Amino acid sequence: MPETTIQPPIAKIIPHTLDKHGHIRTDNYFWLNDRENPEVIDYLNKENDYYNKATAHTKTFQNELFEEMKARIKEDDESVPYFYNGYYYITRFEKGKDYPIHARKKGSLEAPEEILFDCNEMAKGHSYFNLAGLSISEDNIWASFGIDTVSRRQYTIQIKNLITGEILPVKIENTTGGATWASDNKTLFYSRKDEVTLRADKIYKHKVGTPVSEDALVYFEKDDTFDVSIYKSKSKKYLIINSNSTMTTEYRIVLSATPDARFQVFQKRTRGLEYSVSHFGEHFYIVTNKDKATNFKLMKTPEALTAKENWQEVIPHREEVLLEDIDIFKDYLVVSERFNGLNTIRIMPWSGTGEYYLPFNSETYTAYTTTNLDFDTEILRYSFQSLATPSSVIDFNMRTQEKTVLKEQEVLGGKFDKNNYIEERIWATAQDGTQVPISMVYRKGIQKDGQNPLLLYAYGSYGVTMDCYFSTVRLSLLDRGFIYAIAHVRGGEDLGRQWYEDGKLLKKKNTFTDFIDCSQFLIDAKYTSARHLYAEGGSAGGLLMGAIVNMAPHLYHGIVAQVPFVDVVTTMLDDTIPLTTGEYDEWGNPNTKKYYNYMLSYSPYDNVLPQDYPAMYVSTGLHDSQVQYWEPAKWVAKLRVVKTDANPLYLDTNMKAGHGGASGRFEAIKEIAKEYSFLLDLEGIKR
């Protein structure tokens, strides 16, 4: 059926007045903010029906893309085993099955396999399933695990006896899924969420063999801008509670051997002071921004003297290098750093001599340390990949500097050769003169004639760095002539902490203008043209999509906005919505007039204009706890009646999923196939 004969649903208008700081807003679609209202569900279903009918001509192509993407995946794949506390742990998949199987082998890889959890069996009867937070007691008898079957990230923790195979009848509801065993092998600590806001605000402890009703509250985080979690130090000596907000942290510690003792504050919270702690020997090692160390530095302090006045510098602050993390081994300190936007891994022997960096030659790569649970070893495990190089897991001997590639991601089908692709990093000049890096990949033979379809991706919030990663599904675009590019815009931490600071709060618009300036640069450099440029972003990156189509719609032929955060002002004024209060240090608190006015000036929903917009595919999940479904629903409803073009506008709501989309590896690929078929259809590419 031709799309021109299919009429999109028009949401009814029920004006709702919002008054703040003497400023009146009228929200005609506020009524969509009620997932229990049958009319809301009916509207979402009508949008889905419209999307399905309007794109019916692409369904065969979608299926072909799905099969093509699926065929590149090694269906019976498994992780590289890692050794921990006497066992090798393995996660593997079986052919034709969506979910992983978690297993272990005692002492040797030749030992019989012990299946801990077969998620395929556990997922039966559920349209969504996720197992998270797997934690094994030190005596290897007990496993705690979290289950979410709704996709609102509210996990139910259960406990399994790994000797008998029995899952205890205890069910601990409304948790983050994560839990940590004390060294007594019977006390389990976990974090619980607020029922309404879903903020992780409480730490409890559970004793095996007792009812949940007897679980003791260990810590309650009263400040609603903080979340709490708990973990055990790599040395296994300490249990550590982390209270965390956007720009402030606080830790509490207790010996793991004495779980009923009182937790002690490590260093009391001071607004703006961020730190993280690791334990080694008789000291704690602290990555911190203390003393205006914007890019962080490494300090240490004796176990008994944890207040900041006792901290001593180990690695000083450097203006040009971001210190991201550390891994501690018996004879080595491994430091993960970032210089000029690129990962570096620094090996520092505790002996004080012979430090060096791992050599990486690309400019479009990602390298990071992975599972390094063993303390007394000279082997560092890390992963490497680039935009054109499949991911590999490498064991590196820090003493001999020999490396062993344990596994390289397989790309099945016999057609992939990384030598057929070119990777580039180029720099665009932003309107304030700042140089913004763009990483890209494309097939050899591309001509810079302005005719290439190009998909530009970015995120640009929370200090999240968008590293260059390999994707087998992306090949379906590259092999059809697309260029894929990542704009490393401000708001991420790609070029250091200041890069983040310059893209948040009252500087948030830098994120949007950086992306627009990168887009214009790619057009001017003839990589593409406005007729062939597409943009993609999700969640806070969906906010970016909403902003750029209001500010510069003429630059783009199509937009993919995944679970977009587009109703910024209304959401940030509603402190009952999950995440809101914890976001004040990222976006600002609109209860303060200057932040209200600034947010209002860019909030996509509040700035929809009577102008032409590019074609848009917008996706969301009914049970999303991060970005509520009604934000994209309201945005699309408003765009339908305000925009002046006839370009496609689709709202695709997964009525069974949340922020992360569908569960199961194959279902997730189907969602990507929808997005790619939308882009390829706009390009006139039919197969």
C-alpha positions in Angstrom: 0.0 0.0 0.0 1.6 3.3 -1.0 2.3 5.5 2.0 0.4 8.5 0.6 -2.9 6.7 1.1 -2.1 5.9 4.7 -3.0 8.6 7.2 -1.0 8.9 10.4 -2.9 9.0 13.7 -3.5 12.5 15.2 -3.4 12.6 18.9 -6.3 14.4 20.6 -5.5 17.8 22.2 -6.2 18.3 25.9 -4.5 21.5 26.9 -2.7 21.3 30.2 -1.3 24.4 31.8 2.2 24.3 33.4 3.3 27.3 35.5 6.8 27.9 36.7 8.6 31.1 37.6 5.6 33.0 36.3 6.0 31.5 32.9 3.0 29.6 31.4 3.4 26.6 29.1 0.5 24.8 27.5 1.2 21.1 27.0 -1.5 19.7 24.6 -0.3 16.1 25.0 0.4 15.9 28.7 -2.4 13.3 28.9 -0.1 10.8 27.3 1.7 10.6 30.6 -0.4 7.7 31.9 0.4 4.2 30.7 -2.7 2.8 32.6 -5.0 4.9 30.4 -6.5 2.7 27.7 -6.7 5.7 25.3 -2.9 6.1 25.7 -2.3 2.5 24.8 -4.7 2.8 21.9 -2.8 5.8 20.6 0.5 4.0 20.8 -0.9 1.0 19.0 -2.3 3.2 16.3 1.2 4.7 15.8 2.7 1.3 15.6 0.0 0.2 13.1 0.7 3.3 11.0 4.5 2.6 11.1 3.9 -1.0 10.1 1.6 -0.2 7.2 3.7 2.8 5.9 6.8 0.6 5.9 5.2 -2.6 4.6 7.1 -2.3 1.4 10.4 -2.6 3.4 9.4 -5.7 5.5 11.0 -8.2 3.1 14.1 -6.1 3.1 14.1 -5.9 6.9 14.0 -9.7 7.1 16.8 -9.9 4.5 18.9 -7.5 6.6 18.1 -9.4 9.7 19.2 -12.7 8.2 22.3 -11.1 6.7 23.3 -9.6 10.1 22.5 -12.9 11.9 24.6 -14.9 9.4 27.7 -12.9 10.4 27.3 -14.0 14.0 28.9 -17.1 15.4 25.8 -18.5 17.0 27.5 -21.1 19.1 30.0 -18.5 20.5 31.5 -18.4 23.9 33.6 -16.0 26.0 37.2 -16.4 26.8 37.3 -18.3 30.1 38.6 -16.4 33.2 40.0 -18.1 36.3 38.7 -17.0 39.7 38.9 -18.6 43.1 39.5 -22.1 41.8 37.1 -22.1 38.9 37.1 -21.2 35.2 34.0 -19.2 34.3 32.5 -19.2 30.8 29.5 -17.6 29.1 28.4 -19.3 26.0 25.6 -19.4 23.4 24.0 -22.3 21.6 23.0 -22.1 17.9 19.5 -20.7 17.4 19.1 -19.6 21.0 18.7 -16.0 22.2 20.2 -16.1 25.6 23.5 -17.0 27.3 24.4 -20.0 29.3 26.6 -19.3 32.4 28.9 -22.2 33.3 32.1 -23.0 35.2 34.8 -25.7 35.4 36.7 -26.6 38.5 40.5 -26.2 38.3 41.0 -27.0 34.7 39.3 -26.3 31.3 39.3 -30.1 30.8 37.1 -30.5 33.9 33.4 -31.3 33.5 31.2 -28.3 32.8 28.9 -27.2 35.6 26.0 -25.1 34.3 25.1 -22.3 36.7 22.3 -20.7 34.7 20.7 -21.5 31.4 19.0 -18.2 30.6 17.1 -19.8 27.6 15.3 -22.1 30.1 14.8 -19.3 32.6 13.4 -16.9 29.9 10.6 -19.3 28.8 7.2 -17.6 29.2 8.7 -14.1 29.3 8.6 -11.6 26.5 11.6 -9.9 28.1 14.3 -11.5 30.2 17.6 -10.3 31.7 19.9 -12.0 34.3 22.3 -9.6 35.9 24.6 -9.3 39.0 25.9 -12.8 39.2 27.9 -13.1 42.4 29.6 -16.2 43.8 30.4 -16.6 47.5 34.1 -17.2 48.5 33.4 -20.8 49.4 32.0 -21.4 45.9 28.7 -22.7 47.3 26.3 -19.8 46.8 25.4 -17.7 43.8 23.2 -14.7 44.0 21.6 -13.3 40.8 19.1 -10.7 39.7 16.2 -11.3 37.2 14.2 -8.6 35.3 11.2 -9.7 33.2 9.7 -6.3 32.6 12.6 -4.2 31.5 12.3 -1.4 34.1 15.6 -2.4 35.7 13.8 -3.6 38.9 15.5 -6.8 39.6 14.4 -9.7 41.9 17.5 -11.2 43.6 17.5 -14.9 44.3 20.1 -17.3 45.7 21.2 -20.7 44.3 23.0 -23.5 46.1 25.6 -24.5 43.5 26.2 -27.9 45.2 22.6 -29.1 45.3 21.3 -27.0 42.4 18.5 -25.7 44.6 17.2 -22.2 44.2 16.2 -20.9 47.6 12.6 -19.7 48.0 13.8 -16.3 49.0 13.0 -13.5 46.6 14.3 -10.0 47.2 12.2 -7.6 45.2 12.9 -4.1 43.7 16.7 -4.2 43.6 19.5 -3.2 41.2 20.2 -6.8 40.7 23.8 -6.5 42.1 24.8 -8.1 45.3 28.0 -8.9 47.2 28.9 -11.7 49.6 30.8 -11.1 52.8 33.7 -13.4 53.6 31.5 -15.4 56.1 29.7 -16.9 53.0 26.3 -16.4 54.5 25.8 -12.6 54.5 24.7 -11.0 51.3 24.6 -7.2 50.8 22.5 -5.6 48.1 21.0 -2.3 47.1 17.3 -1.6 46.9 15.4 1.0 44.9 12.8 3.5 45.8 9.4 2.2 44.7 8.4 5.4 42.8 11.7 7.1 41.6 13.6 3.8 41.2 16.6 5.5 42.8 18.9 3.0 44.5 18.8 4.5 48.0 19.2 1.6 50.5 21.8 -1.0 51.3 20.5 -4.1 53.1 22.1 -7.3 54.3 20.5 -10.8 54.1 21.5 -13.9 56.0 21.1 -17.2 54.1 18.4 -19.2 55.7 16.4 -16.3 57.1 13.3 -14.6 55.5 13.7 -11.3 53.6 11.5 -9.6 56.3 14.5 -10.0 58.6 16.9 -8.3 56.3 18.7 -5.4 58.1 18.9 -1.9 56.7 22.6 -1.1 56.6 22.6 2.3 55.0 19.9 4.7 53.8 21.0 7.5 51.4 18.8 10.5 52.3 20.1 12.8 49.6 17.9 12.2 46.6 20.6 13.3 44.2 22.8 10.3 45.2 22.6 6.6 44.3 24.2 3.8 46.4 25.8 0.5 45.5 28.1 -2.0 47.3 31.1 -4.1 46.2 34.0 -6.0 47.5 37.6 -4.9 47.0 39.8 -7.0 44.7 41.9 -7.9 47.7 38.6 -9.4 49.2 39.5 -7.6 52.5 36.9 -4.8 52.4 33.2 -4.4 51.7 32.7 -0.9 50.2 29.5 1.2 49.9 29.6 3.8 47.2 27.3 6.9 47.4 27.5 8.6 44.0 26.1 11.7 42.4 27.1 13.5 39.2 29.9 15.5 40.8 30.4 14.1 44.3 31.2 10.7 45.8 31.4 9.2 49.3 32.5 5.7 50.4 32.0 3.6 53.5 34.1 0.6 54.4 34.0 -2.5 56.6 36.2 -5.6 56.9 34.6 -8.3 54.8 35.3 -10.8 57.6 33.2 -8.8 60.0 30.0 -8.0 58.1 28.0 -7.1 61.2 30.4 -4.4 62.2 29.5 -0.7 61.5 30.6 0.8 58.2 33.0 3.7 58.5 33.1 6.7 56.3 36.2 6.7 54.1 36.2 10.5 53.4 33.0 12.4 54.0 31.3 14.0 51.0 32.4 17.4 49.9 30.5 18.9 47.0 32.7 18.7 43.9 35.1 16.1 45.4 35.1 12.9 43.4 37.1 9.8 44.3 37.1 6.0 43.9 39.0 3.6 46.1 41.0 0.3 45.6 42.8 -1.7 48.2 46.3 -3.1 48.0 48.6 -4.3 50.8 48.4 -1.8 53.7 47.0 1.1 51.6 44.0 2.3 49.7 44.7 3.8 46.3 42.4 6.7 45.3 41.6 8.1 41.9 40.4 11.6 42.6 40.0 15.2 41.4 41.1 16.6 44.8 42.9 19.9 44.7 41.4 20.9 41.3 42.8 17.9 39.5 40.3 18.2 36.7 41.7 15.2 34.8 42.1 13.2 38.0 45.3 12.0 39.8 46.2 8.9 41.8 46.8 9.1 45.5 47.2 6.6 48.3 46.6 6.5 52.1 47.2 4.0 54.9 44.3 1.7 55.8 43.7 3.3 59.2 44.0 6.9 58.0 41.5 7.4 55.1 40.5 11.1 55.5 41.8 13.3 52.6 44.4 15.1 54.7 46.3 11.8 54.7 46.3 11.2 51.0 49.7 11.2 49.3 50.2 11.7 45.6 51.3 8.7 43.4 50.6 10.0 39.9 50.1 13.8 39.6 47.4 15.6 37.7 48.2 16.3 34.0 46.4 18.9 31.9 46.6 16.8 28.8 46.0 13.3 30.2 42.8 12.0 31.7 43.3 9.3 34.3 40.3 7.0 33.9 41.0 3.9 36.0 43.5 1.6 37.7 44.0 -2.2 38.0 46.1 -3.4 40.9 48.2 -6.6 40.7 50.8 -7.9 43.2 53.8 -6.7 41.2 52.2 -4.1 38.9 50.0 -1.1 38.8 48.1 -0.8 35.5 46.8 2.7 34.7 44.1 3.4 32.0 44.6 6.9 30.6 43.3 9.0 27.7 45.5 11.3 25.7 44.2 13.4 22.7 41.0 11.4 22.8 42.7 7.9 22.5 43.0 5.1 25.1 46.4 4.3 26.6 47.4 1.5 28.9 50.3 2.2 31.2 52.2 -0.6 33.0 54.0 0.5 36.2 55.9 -2.1 38.2 55.7 -1.5 42.0 59.5 -1.8 42.0 59.5 1.7 40.5 61.6 0.9 37.4 60.8 -0.1 33.9 57.3 1.4 33.3 56.0 1.5 29.7 52.9 1.9 27.6 51.2 -0.7 25.4 51.8 0.3 21.8 48.7 1.1 19.6 49.2 2.5 16.1 45.6 3.4 15.0 43.6 6.6 15.6 40.2 4.9 15.5 40.6 2.2 18.1 39.5 1.2 21.5 41.6 -0.6 24.1 40.7 -1.4 27.6 41.5 -3.8 30.4 38.8 -6.5 30.9 38.4 -9.2 33.5 41.4 -9.1 35.8 40.2 -10.7 39.0 43.4 -12.6 39.8 45.6 -10.5 42.0 48.8 -12.6 42.1 49.6 -12.8 38.4 51.8 -11.1 35.8 49.2 -11.5 33.1 47.0 -8.5 32.1 43.9 -9.2 30.1 42.8 -6.5 27.7 40.6 -6.0 24.7 41.4 -4.2 21.4 39.2 -3.3 18.5 38.8 -0.5 15.9 36.1 0.6 13.5 37.3 -2.0 10.9 39.1 -4.5 13.2 37.0 -7.1 15.1 37.3 -7.2 18.8 40.1 -9.4 20.3 40.9 -10.5 23.8 44.5 -10.5 24.6 46.6 -11.9 27.5 49.7 -9.7 28.0 52.6 -10.8 30.1 53.7 -7.6 31.9 57.1 -9.0 32.7 58.1 -10.4 29.3 55.9 -8.1 27.3 54.7 -11.1 25.2 51.1 -11.1 24.2 48.7 -14.0 23.4 45.6 -13.4 21.3 43.0 -15.6 23.0 40.2 -14.8 20.7 39.3 -12.6 17.8 35.7 -11.9 17.1 34.7 -14.1 14.1 32.7 -12.6 11.2 31.1 -15.4 9.4 30.0 -15.5 5.8 33.4 -15.4 4.1 33.0 -11.9 2.8 34.6 -9.7 5.4 38.2 -8.5 5.1 39.3 -5.6 7.2 41.7 -4.5 4.5 38.7 -3.5 2.4 37.9 -0.6 4.7 39.5 2.7 5.5 39.4 4.3 8.9 40.0 8.0 9.4 40.0 10.6 12.2 39.5 14.1 11.1 38.9 17.4 13.0 36.0 19.8 12.5 36.1 23.4 13.7 33.3 24.4 16.0 31.7 27.8 15.9 33.8 28.9 18.9 37.0 27.6 17.3 37.2 24.3 19.2 38.6 21.4 17.3 36.1 18.4 17.4 37.3 15.0 16.4 35.3 12.8 14.0 36.1 9.1 13.6 34.9 7.3 10.5 35.0 4.1 8.5 34.0 3.3 4.9 34.8 0.9 2.1 37.7 1.5 -0.2 36.8 3.2 -3.4 34.6 5.9 -1.9 34.9 9.2 -3.8 34.6 12.6 -2.0 31.9 13.9 -4.4 29.1 14.7 -1.9 27.1 11.7 -3.1 27.9 9.2 -0.3 25.2 8.4 2.3 26.7 9.0 5.7 25.4 8.1 9.1 26.7 10.4 11.9 26.3 9.2 15.4 26.9 10.9 18.8 25.9 10.8 22.4 27.5 13.8 24.2 26.3 13.6 27.8 27.3 12.4 31.3 31.0 12.4 30.4 30.4 9.2 28.4 33.2 8.6 25.9 32.1 7.3 22.5 35.0 5.0 21.7 35.5 3.5 18.3 34.1 -0.1 18.2 33.7 -2.8 15.7 30.2 -3.9 14.6 29.3 -6.8 12.4 25.8 -5.4 11.8 27.2 -2.1 10.7 28.8 -3.9 7.7 25.3 -4.0 6.2 25.5 -0.2 5.8 29.2 0.0 4.9 28.9 -2.7 2.1 26.0 -0.7 0.6 28.1 2.5 0.3 27.5 4.2 3.6 30.1 6.1 5.5 29.8 5.6 9.3 31.1 8.4 11.5 31.2 9.2 15.2 31.2 12.9 16.3 33.1 13.1 19.6 31.1 16.2 20.7 31.5 18.0 24.0 29.5 16.6 26.9 31.4 13.3 26.6 34.8 12.9 28.1 36.6 12.0 24.9 39.2 14.8 25.2 39.4 14.9 29.0 37.2 16.0 31.9 37.0 19.7 30.6 35.4 18.3 27.4 32.6 17.1 29.6 32.4 20.2 31.7 32.0 22.3 28.5 29.0 20.3 27.4 26.7 20.2 30.5 24.6 22.6 32.6 24.7 26.1 31.1 27.1 25.0 28.4 24.9 22.1 27.1 24.2 23.8 23.8 27.9 23.2 22.8 26.9 19.5 22.4 24.3 20.5 19.8 26.3 23.1 17.9 29.4 20.8 17.8 27.3 18.1 16.1 25.9 20.6 13.6 29.3 22.0 12.9 30.6 18.4 12.4 27.8 17.8 10.0 28.5 21.0 8.0 32.2 20.1 7.9 31.5 16.6 6.4 29.3 18.3 3.8 31.9 21.0 3.0 34.6 18.3 2.7 32.4 16.4 0.2 32.2 13.3 2.2 28.4 13.7 1.8 25.7 16.2 1.3 22.5 17.3 3.0 20.6 15.0 0.6 22.6 12.0 1.9 23.4 12.9 5.5 21.7 11.0 8.3 22.0 11.4 12.1 21.5 8.9 14.9 21.4 9.1 18.7 19.7 7.4 21.7 18.6 8.5 25.1 20.5 11.7 25.9 21.8 11.2 22.3 18.1 11.3 21.3 17.9 14.7 23.0 20.8 15.7 20.7 18.7 14.5 17.7 15.7 16.5 18.9 17.8 19.6 19.3 19.6 19.5 15.9 16.4 18.9 13.9 15.0 22.1 15.5 18.2 24.1 15.0 19.4 22.8 11.6 16.8 20.5 9.9 18.1 21.4 6.4 21.3 19.5 7.0 19.8 16.1 7.3 17.8 13.7 5.1 16.9 11.4 7.9 17.1 11.0 11.7 17.0 7.9 13.9 16.1 8.9 17.5 16.2 5.9 19.9 14.4 6.3 23.3 15.0 10.1 23.0 15.0 12.4 26.1 13.1 15.3 24.5 10.7 16.8 27.1 13.6 18.2 29.2 11.8 20.9 31.2 8.7 18.9 32.3 10.8 15.8 33.2 13.3 17.7 35.2 10.5 19.5 37.1 9.0 16.1 38.1 10.9 14.6 41.0 8.8 11.5 41.0 10.3 10.4 37.7 13.2 8.0 37.9 16.6 9.7 37.6 15.3 13.3 37.8 16.8 14.4 41.1 20.1 12.7 40.4 20.3 14.6 37.1 20.4 18.2 38.5 24.2 18.3 38.3 24.1 17.3 34.7 21.3 19.5 33.3 20.6 21.9 36.1 17.7 22.2 38.4 14.8 24.0 36.7 13.4 25.0 40.0 16.1 27.7 39.7 15.1 30.2 37.1 18.3 30.5 35.2 18.4 26.7 34.6 14.7 26.7 33.7 15.2 29.4 31.1 18.3 27.7 29.6 16.6 24.3 29.4 13.5 25.8 27.9 15.7 27.4 25.1 16.8 24.0 23.8 14.2 21.4 25.0 13.2 19.7 21.8 9.5 19.2 22.7 9.2 22.9 23.7 10.9 24.1 20.5 9.1 22.3 17.7 8.7 24.9 14.9 6.4 25.2 11.9 9.2 24.3 9.5 10.3 21.4 7.3 11.9 18.5 9.2 13.8 15.5 7.8 12.4 12.0 7.7 12.4 10.6 11.3 12.3 7.2 12.9 11.6 7.4 16.6 11.7 4.4 18.9 10.7 3.8 22.5 9.7 1.2 25.0 6.5 1.2 27.1 8.3 0.1 30.2 11.3 2.4 29.9 12.4 3.6 33.3 15.2 5.9 32.0 13.4 7.9 29.4 9.6 7.6 29.9 7.7 6.5 26.7 5.5 9.6 26.8 8.5 11.9 25.9 8.9 10.6 22.3 5.1 10.0 22.1 4.3 13.6 22.9 7.1 14.8 20.7 5.9 12.9 17.6 2.3 13.9 18.3 3.3 17.6 18.3 5.5 17.2 15.3 2.7 15.7 13.3 0.5 18.9 13.6 3.3 21.5 13.6 5.8 20.5 10.9 5.3 21.8 7.4 6.7 18.9 5.3 5.4 15.6 4.1 8.4 13.5 5.1 8.0 10.2 6.9 7.6 10.4 10.7 7.4 7.1 12.5 6.9 6.3 16.2 7.7 2.7 16.9 6.9 1.6 20.5 8.0 -1.8 21.8 5.0 -2.5 24.1 7.0 -5.2 26.0 10.4 -3.6 26.5 12.2 -0.7 28.2 15.2 1.5 27.7 17.6 -1.2 26.4 15.1 -2.4 23.8 14.3 -6.1 23.2 16.1 -8.8 25.2 17.8 -11.6 23.4 20.6 -11.2 20.8 18.4 -11.9 17.8 15.5 -9.7 18.8 18.0 -6.8 19.3 19.2 -7.3 15.7 15.7 -7.1 14.4 15.4 -3.6 15.9 18.6 -2.6 14.1 17.3 -4.0 10.9 14.3 -1.7 11.3 16.5 1.3 11.6 18.8 0.3 8.7 15.9 -0.4 6.4 14.5 3.1 7.2 17.8 4.7 6.2 18.4 2.5 3.1 14.8 3.1 1.9 15.4 6.9 2.1 18.5 6.3 -0.1 16.5 4.3 -2.6 18.6 1.2 -1.8 16.2 -1.8 -1.9 18.5 -4.7 -1.3 
